[in-house]
């Protein structure tokens, strides 16, 4: 975990502020980031860190916002193998991303 991400998480926990952590748990094939990549989501939808950017990250962001609301952990499967017109899924792999509320 990066120092910036860890520092923000520690401060959020100290203040009792909610944060959601999305961690790439597994990858298959070509993906923008590998297992261990993390994104820390704030209640306003902004975040620090990255799990790869683009539409895959946007997909995880939506589920992370749901976890922010209901506190339920999720495993999000990001399938980058299917070409979609106008989409930036160019990597061709699959990422499994674990999303959990870690403070607040």
ABEGO torsion letter per residue (X at the ends): XBAAAAAAAAAAAAAGBBBBBBBBABBBEBBABBBGBBBBBBAAGBBBEBAGEEAAAAAAAAAAAAAAAAGBBBBBBBBAABBBBGBABAAGBBBBBBBBBABX
